[in-house]
Amino acid sequence: LKLALTSPEPVIRVQAAAVATKVQLALARIVRRWEDQLADASEPRDPITALGAVVELEACLSSGLIEEGVRLKAAAALATARRAAAAATAADE
């Protein structure tokens, strides 16, 4: 995608920009979903769910395709997910 965004061919750059926008929106939805779920105190945080949040949020952050505001929210949600995973794992021991 990064190569396509810098292509000398305008049509390729336009198509790549459209794809990048769709990916950014999808990643923002993933971050928002985990942010909401992790903030909901009534939602039980089993280790599998917490680890799933860690994996998805790390992938979103490492993609390099999320905007700054979403990146900050993803980082905060990731910290919450890591704490929840550690607490849930410790509780199961």
CORWO-V860773 format. One record per backbone hydrogen bond with DSSP energy under -0.5 kcal/mol. NH is the residue of the N-H (numbers start at 1). CO is the residue of the C=O. E is the energy in kcal/mol with one decimal. If there is no record, write none. Layout:
BEGIN
((NH:CO:E) (NH:CO:E))
END
This chain:
BEGIN
((5:1:-2.3) (6:2:-0.9) (6:3:-0.6) (7:4:-1.2) (10:8:-0.7) (12:9:-0.5) (13:9:-1.9) (14:10:-2.4) (15:11:-2.2) (16:12:-2.6) (17:13:-2.3) (18:14:-2.0) (19:15:-2.1) (20:16:-2.9) (21:17:-2.2) (22:18:-2.0) (23:19:-2.6) (24:20:-2.7) (25:21:-2.3) (26:22:-2.2) (27:23:-2.8) (28:24:-2.4) (29:25:-1.9) (30:26:-1.9) (31:27:-2.5) (32:28:-2.5) (33:29:-2.5) (34:30:-2.3) (35:31:-2.7) (36:32:-2.6) (37:33:-2.6) (38:34:-3.0) (39:35:-1.4) (40:36:-1.1) (41:39:-1.0) (43:40:-1.4) (44:42:-0.5) (46:44:-0.8) (50:46:-2.4) (51:47:-2.7) (52:48:-2.2) (53:49:-2.1) (54:50:-2.0) (55:51:-2.5) (56:52:-2.5) (57:53:-2.7) (58:54:-2.5) (59:55:-2.0) (60:56:-2.3) (61:57:-2.4) (62:58:-2.4) (63:59:-1.0) (63:60:-0.5) (64:60:-0.5) (64:61:-0.7) (71:67:-2.9) (72:68:-2.4) (73:69:-1.7) (74:70:-2.8) (75:71:-2.4) (76:72:-2.1) (77:73:-2.6) (78:74:-2.5) (79:75:-2.0) (80:76:-2.0) (81:77:-2.7) (82:78:-2.6) (83:79:-2.1) (84:80:-2.6) (85:81:-2.8) (86:82:-2.4) (87:83:-2.7) (88:84:-2.8) (89:85:-2.4) (90:86:-2.4) (91:87:-2.2) (92:88:-1.4) (93:89:-0.7) (93:90:-0.7))
END
